[in-house]
Amino acid sequence: MKRVVLGFSGGVDSAVSSVLLKKAGYDVIGVYLDNASAAEREYAEKAADLMKLPLKVTDIKDELEKKVCVPFCESYLKGETPNPCILCNPSVKFKTLIRVADEAGAEFVATGHYARSENGALYKGRPENDQSYMLCRLKKEQIERLVLPLGSYRKTDVRAMARELSLPAAEKPDSMEICFIPDKDYLGWLGKRRSLPGEGDLIFHGDVVGKHKGICAYTVGQRMPGLLNERKVYISKIDAVRNTVELALWEELFKYEVRARDFNWLISRPDAPLKAQVRVRHTKWENPDCEAKAEGDMVIINCREPVRAPAAGQSAVLYDGERLLGGGFICP
């Protein structure tokens, strides 16, 4: 029997994943990645016990601190908007699952992500809940061992399946917050760890029009109400060196060119410009055709239709239709 190590939180996605894996003939071992409260850990343990799923609890707090929390802080202090899940997946979550799999003699690892893993390649899940964007920095060797049982399902289907099976997680709400900031107060969390920049100038078309309360409180694309006689203006640039936040009109947020550093290719690095589609945020605002040119670890992406407010620190992720080609961090 094939053995698989499943990232198991006790939530509806991991619970249904365990059922689907067992039905597919896998010997499933659950792994709870312990980085939250004792109550969350106890919930996962009780859920696994009710489902008769062997569960191993693995403490990842130190690795999360080093590989995710510290870079998360530094990125905000540089005026960027980091995505912690994209940082965590290759360096903590999947790295830990594979280590546990090796120890358990398991060939495969699995998670409840809504994406597809086929023949060593990653593909989009259903458009209603596709999470392939979050997996853009996985390593090829990680993907080769990856099973994603929810890739062909809608979230509503998974929730209905959990109810039909009377799983403990059937009515458990989805977790939407950053796992290491459960109260959603990321500014308070940052302030306990770093000395945050203070107020500075708000600039619109070269003129100072007000004061901001600190660059870490903002992200590119965010609307700034109450300024300029109620004109709709938005953040277009955050300059950490000058401690300024620049504003623009809606139509000025759209960019044809996006530059991405530290690009992680999931195909052979192309020697010539590559035709693809690009996504610059997890939400599905746009996914235009583009031409991507690799220059060292940088990729220059020229879009056929402009993308809205690409934010430094977020990821620019390339696709060939359904297939995920790779991703890098957007440059200012």
The 8 nearest C-alpha neighbors of each residue, nearest first, counted from 0:
[[1, 25, 26, 2, 24, 3, 27, 105],
 [2, 0, 25, 26, 3, 24, 106, 105],
 [1, 3, 26, 105, 25, 27, 106, 0],
 [4, 2, 107, 27, 108, 105, 26, 5],
 [3, 5, 108, 28, 100, 29, 27, 109],
 [6, 4, 109, 29, 110, 108, 7, 30],
 [5, 7, 30, 110, 29, 31, 109, 8],
 [8, 6, 31, 13, 30, 29, 9, 5],
 [9, 7, 10, 43, 31, 13, 6, 32],
 [8, 10, 43, 46, 7, 14, 13, 168],
 [11, 9, 168, 8, 12, 13, 14, 171],
 [10, 12, 168, 14, 13, 169, 15, 9],
 [13, 11, 111, 15, 14, 10, 16, 157],
 [12, 14, 16, 111, 7, 15, 11, 10],
 [15, 13, 11, 17, 16, 12, 9, 10],
 [14, 16, 18, 17, 12, 13, 11, 161],
 [17, 15, 13, 19, 14, 18, 148, 111],
 [16, 18, 20, 14, 15, 19, 13, 21],
 [19, 17, 15, 21, 16, 20, 22, 14],
 [20, 18, 22, 16, 21, 17, 23, 15],
 [21, 19, 23, 17, 22, 18, 25, 16],
 [20, 22, 25, 24, 18, 23, 19, 17],
 [23, 21, 19, 24, 20, 18, 25, 17],
 [22, 24, 20, 21, 25, 19, 18, 148],
 [25, 23, 21, 22, 20, 26, 0, 1],
 [26, 24, 1, 21, 2, 20, 27, 23],
 [25, 27, 2, 1, 3, 0, 21, 24],
 [28, 26, 3, 25, 2, 4, 29, 21],
 [29, 27, 4, 53, 5, 54, 3, 30],
 [30, 28, 54, 5, 7, 4, 53, 6],
 [29, 31, 55, 6, 7, 54, 56, 5],
 [30, 32, 56, 7, 8, 33, 57, 6],
 [33, 31, 57, 58, 59, 30, 56, 34],
 [32, 34, 58, 57, 59, 31, 35, 56],
 [33, 35, 60, 59, 32, 58, 179, 36],
 [36, 34, 33, 179, 39, 37, 178, 40],
 [35, 37, 38, 39, 40, 34, 33, 41],
 [36, 38, 40, 39, 41, 35, 42, 33],
 [37, 39, 41, 36, 40, 42, 35, 43],
 [40, 38, 42, 36, 41, 37, 43, 35],
 [39, 41, 37, 43, 42, 38, 44, 36],
 [42, 40, 44, 38, 43, 39, 37, 45],
 [41, 43, 39, 45, 40, 44, 46, 38],
 [44, 42, 9, 46, 40, 41, 8, 45],
 [43, 45, 41, 47, 42, 46, 48, 40],
 [44, 46, 48, 42, 47, 43, 41, 49],
 [47, 45, 43, 49, 48, 44, 9, 167],
 [48, 46, 52, 50, 44, 45, 49, 51],
 [47, 49, 51, 45, 50, 46, 52, 44],
 [50, 48, 46, 47, 51, 45, 52, 167],
 [49, 51, 47, 52, 48, 46, 166, 167],
 [52, 50, 48, 49, 47, 53, 46, 54],
 [51, 53, 47, 50, 48, 54, 29, 28],
 [54, 52, 28, 29, 51, 47, 55, 48],
 [55, 53, 29, 30, 52, 28, 47, 56],
 [54, 56, 30, 29, 31, 57, 53, 28],
 [57, 55, 31, 30, 32, 33, 54, 58],
 [56, 58, 32, 33, 31, 59, 55, 30],
 [57, 59, 33, 60, 32, 34, 56, 61],
 [60, 58, 62, 61, 33, 34, 63, 32],
 [59, 61, 63, 34, 62, 58, 64, 33],
 [62, 60, 64, 63, 59, 65, 58, 66],
 [63, 61, 65, 59, 64, 60, 66, 91],
 [64, 62, 60, 67, 66, 61, 65, 59],
 [63, 65, 68, 61, 62, 67, 66, 69],
 [64, 66, 62, 63, 69, 67, 68, 61],
 [65, 67, 63, 62, 64, 68, 90, 69],
 [68, 66, 63, 70, 69, 64, 87, 71],
 [67, 69, 64, 71, 70, 63, 72, 65],
 [68, 70, 72, 71, 67, 65, 64, 73],
 [71, 69, 73, 72, 67, 68, 74, 66],
 [72, 70, 68, 74, 69, 73, 67, 81],
 [73, 71, 69, 75, 70, 74, 68, 76],
 [72, 74, 70, 76, 75, 71, 69, 77],
 [73, 75, 77, 79, 71, 76, 72, 70],
 [76, 74, 79, 78, 77, 72, 73, 215],
 [75, 77, 73, 78, 74, 72, 215, 239],
 [78, 76, 74, 75, 239, 79, 73, 238],
 [77, 79, 75, 239, 237, 76, 238, 214],
 [78, 80, 312, 311, 75, 74, 77, 81],
 [79, 81, 312, 313, 75, 218, 311, 310],
 [82, 80, 312, 313, 71, 83, 74, 79],
 [81, 83, 84, 85, 313, 86, 80, 312],
 [84, 82, 86, 85, 87, 81, 67, 71],
 [85, 83, 87, 86, 82, 88, 133, 177],
 [84, 86, 133, 83, 87, 88, 82, 134],
 [87, 85, 83, 84, 67, 88, 82, 90],
 [88, 86, 84, 91, 90, 85, 67, 89],
 [87, 89, 92, 85, 93, 90, 91, 86],
 [90, 88, 137, 93, 87, 91, 94, 136],
 [89, 91, 87, 94, 88, 92, 66, 86],
 [92, 90, 87, 94, 95, 88, 93, 89],
 [93, 91, 88, 95, 94, 87, 96, 89],
 [94, 92, 96, 95, 89, 88, 91, 97],
 [93, 95, 91, 97, 92, 96, 90, 89],
 [96, 94, 98, 93, 92, 97, 91, 99],
 [97, 95, 93, 99, 98, 94, 100, 92],
 [96, 98, 100, 94, 99, 95, 93, 101],
 [99, 97, 95, 101, 100, 96, 94, 102],
 [98, 100, 102, 96, 97, 101, 103, 95],
 [101, 99, 105, 97, 103, 98, 102, 4],
 [102, 100, 104, 98, 99, 103, 105, 97],
 [101, 103, 99, 100, 104, 98, 105, 97],
 [104, 102, 100, 101, 105, 99, 4, 2],
 [103, 105, 101, 102, 100, 106, 2, 99],
 [106, 104, 100, 2, 3, 103, 107, 101],
 [105, 107, 2, 3, 104, 144, 100, 108],
 [106, 108, 3, 144, 105, 145, 4, 2],
 [109, 107, 4, 145, 3, 5, 144, 146],
 [108, 110, 5, 146, 145, 147, 4, 6],
 [111, 109, 6, 112, 5, 147, 13, 108],
 [110, 112, 13, 12, 16, 149, 147, 113],
 [113, 111, 110, 114, 130, 147, 149, 150],
 [114, 112, 150, 130, 124, 129, 149, 128],
 [113, 115, 124, 150, 123, 131, 130, 112],
 [116, 114, 150, 122, 121, 147, 124, 123],
 [117, 115, 121, 120, 147, 146, 122, 145],
 [116, 118, 120, 119, 115, 121, 122, 146],
 [119, 117, 120, 116, 143, 121, 142, 144],
 [118, 120, 143, 117, 142, 116, 121, 139],
 [119, 121, 117, 118, 116, 142, 122, 322],
 [122, 120, 116, 323, 115, 322, 117, 119],
 [121, 123, 322, 115, 321, 323, 114, 116],
 [124, 122, 114, 321, 131, 129, 115, 322],
 [123, 125, 114, 129, 150, 113, 115, 151],
 [124, 126, 129, 127, 128, 153, 151, 152],
 [125, 127, 129, 128, 124, 123, 153, 283],
 [128, 126, 125, 129, 153, 154, 124, 283],
 [127, 129, 126, 125, 130, 113, 154, 153],
 [128, 130, 124, 126, 113, 125, 131, 123],
 [131, 129, 113, 132, 133, 114, 112, 128],
 [130, 132, 114, 134, 123, 133, 129, 122],
 [133, 131, 130, 134, 135, 281, 316, 129],
 [132, 134, 85, 131, 130, 135, 84, 281],
 [135, 133, 131, 132, 136, 137, 85, 88],
 [136, 134, 326, 325, 132, 133, 137, 316],
 [137, 135, 134, 263, 89, 326, 138, 85],
 [136, 138, 89, 134, 135, 141, 139, 142],
 [137, 139, 141, 140, 136, 142, 89, 265],
 [138, 140, 142, 141, 265, 143, 137, 119],
 [139, 141, 143, 138, 142, 144, 119, 137],
 [142, 140, 138, 139, 143, 144, 137, 145],
 [143, 141, 145, 139, 144, 140, 119, 138],
 [142, 144, 119, 140, 141, 145, 139, 118],
 [145, 143, 107, 142, 141, 108, 106, 146],
 [144, 146, 142, 108, 109, 143, 107, 141],
 [145, 147, 109, 116, 108, 148, 107, 144],
 [148, 146, 149, 109, 115, 150, 110, 116],
 [147, 149, 150, 16, 146, 19, 20, 111],
 [150, 148, 152, 113, 151, 147, 111, 16],
 [151, 149, 114, 115, 113, 124, 152, 148],
 [150, 152, 149, 124, 125, 153, 115, 114],
 [153, 151, 149, 150, 156, 154, 125, 157],
 [152, 154, 156, 155, 125, 157, 128, 127],
 [153, 155, 157, 156, 158, 152, 128, 127],
 [154, 156, 158, 153, 157, 159, 152, 160],
 [157, 155, 159, 153, 154, 158, 160, 152],
 [158, 156, 160, 154, 159, 155, 161, 153],
 [157, 159, 155, 161, 160, 156, 169, 154],
 [160, 158, 156, 162, 157, 161, 155, 163],
 [161, 159, 157, 163, 162, 158, 156, 164],
 [160, 162, 169, 164, 158, 166, 159, 163],
 [163, 161, 165, 169, 159, 164, 160, 166],
 [162, 164, 160, 161, 165, 159, 166, 169],
 [163, 165, 161, 162, 166, 160, 169, 159],
 [166, 164, 162, 163, 161, 167, 169, 168],
 [165, 167, 161, 164, 168, 169, 162, 14],
 [168, 166, 169, 46, 165, 170, 49, 171],
 [167, 169, 11, 171, 10, 166, 170, 9],
 [168, 170, 161, 162, 166, 167, 171, 11],
 [171, 169, 168, 172, 167, 162, 158, 11],
 [170, 172, 168, 169, 10, 173, 11, 167],
 [173, 171, 170, 174, 10, 168, 11, 169],
 [172, 174, 175, 171, 10, 11, 12, 170],
 [173, 175, 176, 172, 178, 10, 177, 171],
 [174, 176, 173, 177, 178, 172, 181, 183],
 [177, 175, 183, 181, 174, 178, 180, 182],
 [176, 178, 180, 179, 181, 175, 183, 83],
 [177, 179, 180, 181, 176, 35, 34, 174],
 [178, 180, 177, 181, 35, 34, 68, 176],
 [181, 179, 177, 178, 183, 182, 185, 184],
 [182, 180, 183, 178, 179, 176, 177, 184],
 [181, 183, 184, 180, 176, 185, 177, 179],
 [184, 182, 181, 180, 185, 176, 177, 186],
 [185, 183, 187, 182, 186, 188, 180, 181],
 [184, 186, 188, 187, 183, 189, 180, 182],
 [187, 185, 189, 188, 184, 190, 216, 215],
 [188, 186, 190, 184, 185, 189, 191, 192],
 [187, 189, 185, 186, 191, 190, 184, 192],
 [190, 188, 186, 192, 187, 191, 193, 185],
 [189, 191, 187, 193, 192, 188, 186, 195],
 [192, 190, 188, 189, 193, 187, 194, 186],
 [193, 191, 189, 190, 188, 194, 72, 187],
 [194, 192, 190, 195, 189, 191, 72, 76],
 [193, 195, 190, 196, 192, 191, 189, 197],
 [194, 196, 193, 190, 197, 76, 213, 215],
 [197, 195, 213, 214, 194, 198, 215, 242],
 [198, 196, 213, 212, 195, 199, 214, 242],
 [197, 199, 212, 213, 211, 210, 196, 200],
 [198, 200, 211, 210, 243, 242, 197, 213],
 [201, 199, 210, 243, 209, 211, 202, 207],
 [200, 202, 244, 209, 210, 207, 208, 245],
 [201, 203, 207, 245, 206, 208, 205, 246],
 [202, 204, 246, 206, 205, 245, 247, 207],
 [203, 205, 206, 202, 247, 246, 245, 207],
 [204, 206, 203, 202, 207, 245, 208, 246],
 [207, 205, 203, 202, 204, 208, 201, 209],
 [208, 206, 202, 201, 209, 200, 203, 205],
 [209, 207, 201, 202, 206, 203, 210, 200],
 [208, 210, 201, 207, 200, 211, 202, 226],
 [211, 209, 200, 201, 199, 198, 212, 208],
 [210, 212, 198, 199, 213, 201, 200, 209],
 [211, 213, 198, 197, 210, 199, 214, 216],
 [214, 212, 198, 197, 196, 215, 211, 216],
 [213, 215, 216, 217, 78, 196, 237, 242],
 [216, 214, 217, 213, 75, 76, 78, 186],
 [215, 217, 214, 213, 186, 212, 218, 211],
 [218, 216, 215, 214, 219, 221, 234, 213],
 [217, 219, 221, 80, 220, 234, 310, 216],
 [218, 220, 234, 235, 310, 221, 236, 308],
 [219, 221, 308, 234, 233, 235, 218, 222],
 [222, 220, 233, 234, 219, 218, 223, 217],
 [221, 223, 233, 232, 224, 234, 220, 231],
 [222, 224, 233, 232, 221, 225, 226, 234],
 [225, 223, 226, 222, 229, 231, 232, 230],
 [224, 226, 229, 223, 228, 227, 230, 231],
 [225, 227, 229, 224, 228, 230, 223, 232],
 [228, 226, 229, 230, 225, 208, 231, 232],
 [227, 229, 230, 226, 225, 231, 224, 232],
 [230, 228, 225, 227, 226, 231, 224, 232],
 [231, 229, 227, 228, 232, 226, 224, 225],
 [232, 230, 229, 248, 224, 233, 222, 249],
 [231, 233, 248, 247, 223, 222, 230, 246],
 [234, 232, 222, 246, 247, 221, 223, 220],
 [233, 235, 246, 219, 220, 221, 245, 236],
 [234, 236, 219, 246, 245, 247, 220, 252],
 [237, 235, 245, 234, 244, 219, 238, 246],
 [238, 236, 244, 78, 243, 239, 245, 214],
 [239, 237, 243, 242, 240, 241, 78, 244],
 [238, 240, 242, 78, 77, 241, 237, 243],
 [239, 241, 242, 238, 77, 243, 78, 237],
 [240, 242, 243, 239, 238, 199, 244, 200],
 [243, 241, 239, 240, 238, 199, 214, 244],
 [244, 242, 200, 238, 241, 199, 201, 237],
 [243, 245, 237, 201, 236, 202, 238, 200],
 [246, 244, 202, 236, 235, 201, 234, 203],
 [247, 245, 234, 203, 235, 233, 202, 232],
 [248, 246, 233, 232, 235, 251, 234, 203],
 [247, 249, 232, 251, 250, 233, 231, 252],
 [250, 248, 251, 252, 247, 232, 233, 231],
 [249, 251, 252, 248, 253, 247, 307, 254],
 [250, 252, 248, 249, 253, 247, 235, 254],
 [253, 251, 308, 250, 249, 307, 235, 254],
 [254, 252, 307, 306, 305, 251, 308, 250],
 [255, 253, 305, 306, 256, 307, 252, 308],
 [254, 256, 305, 302, 301, 306, 304, 257],
 [255, 257, 301, 254, 300, 302, 258, 299],
 [258, 256, 300, 299, 259, 301, 255, 329],
 [257, 259, 299, 330, 329, 298, 300, 260],
 [258, 260, 329, 328, 327, 298, 297, 330],
 [261, 259, 297, 328, 262, 327, 296, 329],
 [262, 260, 296, 327, 297, 263, 328, 259],
 [261, 263, 327, 260, 326, 296, 297, 264],
 [262, 264, 325, 326, 136, 327, 261, 265],
 [265, 263, 325, 266, 324, 268, 262, 267],
 [266, 264, 325, 324, 139, 263, 267, 138],
 [265, 267, 264, 324, 268, 325, 269, 139],
 [266, 268, 269, 264, 265, 270, 324, 325],
 [267, 269, 266, 264, 270, 293, 265, 263],
 [270, 268, 271, 267, 293, 273, 272, 292],
 [269, 271, 268, 272, 293, 292, 273, 267],
 [272, 270, 269, 273, 292, 293, 291, 268],
 [273, 271, 292, 291, 290, 274, 270, 269],
 [272, 274, 291, 290, 275, 271, 292, 269],
 [273, 275, 290, 289, 291, 272, 276, 288],
 [276, 274, 319, 289, 318, 288, 290, 273],
 [277, 275, 288, 318, 287, 289, 317, 286],
 [278, 276, 317, 286, 316, 287, 318, 279],
 [277, 279, 286, 316, 315, 280, 317, 285],
 [278, 280, 315, 314, 309, 316, 277, 313],
 [281, 279, 282, 278, 314, 313, 283, 315],
 [280, 282, 132, 283, 279, 133, 278, 130],
 [283, 281, 280, 284, 285, 279, 278, 132],
 [282, 284, 285, 281, 286, 280, 278, 126],
 [285, 283, 282, 286, 280, 307, 306, 278],
 [284, 286, 283, 287, 306, 278, 307, 279],
 [285, 287, 278, 277, 276, 288, 284, 283],
 [288, 286, 276, 304, 277, 285, 289, 302],
 [287, 289, 276, 303, 275, 302, 277, 286],
 [288, 290, 302, 276, 275, 301, 303, 274],
 [289, 291, 274, 301, 273, 300, 275, 272],
 [292, 290, 300, 273, 272, 299, 298, 289],
 [291, 293, 272, 299, 298, 273, 294, 300],
 [294, 292, 298, 297, 295, 299, 291, 269],
 [293, 295, 297, 298, 296, 292, 299, 270],
 [294, 296, 297, 293, 298, 261, 262, 260],
 [295, 297, 261, 262, 260, 294, 298, 293],
 [298, 296, 260, 294, 295, 259, 293, 261],
 [299, 297, 293, 259, 292, 294, 258, 300],
 [298, 300, 258, 292, 291, 257, 293, 259],
 [299, 301, 291, 257, 256, 290, 258, 298],
 [302, 300, 256, 290, 289, 255, 291, 257],
 [303, 301, 289, 255, 304, 305, 288, 256],
 [302, 304, 289, 288, 287, 305, 301, 255],
 [303, 305, 302, 287, 255, 306, 288, 289],
 [306, 304, 255, 254, 253, 302, 303, 307],
 [307, 305, 253, 254, 255, 308, 285, 304],
 [306, 308, 253, 252, 309, 254, 305, 220],
 [307, 309, 252, 220, 253, 310, 219, 306],
 [308, 310, 307, 279, 311, 306, 329, 219],
 [311, 309, 219, 313, 308, 312, 329, 80],
 [312, 310, 329, 331, 79, 330, 313, 80],
 [311, 313, 81, 79, 80, 329, 328, 310],
 [312, 314, 81, 311, 329, 328, 310, 80],
 [315, 313, 328, 327, 329, 279, 316, 326],
 [314, 316, 279, 326, 327, 278, 329, 328],
 [317, 315, 326, 278, 277, 325, 314, 279],
 [318, 316, 277, 324, 276, 325, 326, 323],
 [319, 317, 323, 276, 324, 322, 275, 320],
 [318, 320, 275, 322, 321, 276, 323, 324],
 [319, 321, 322, 318, 276, 275, 323, 122],
 [320, 322, 122, 123, 319, 318, 323, 124],
 [323, 321, 122, 319, 318, 320, 121, 324],
 [322, 324, 318, 122, 121, 325, 317, 319],
 [325, 323, 265, 318, 317, 266, 264, 322],
 [326, 324, 264, 265, 135, 263, 317, 316],
 [325, 327, 316, 135, 263, 262, 315, 317],
 [326, 328, 262, 259, 260, 314, 261, 315],
 [329, 327, 314, 259, 260, 312, 313, 315],
 [328, 330, 259, 311, 312, 314, 313, 258],
 [329, 331, 311, 258, 259, 328, 260, 312],
 [330, 311, 329, 310, 236, 79, 312, 258]]
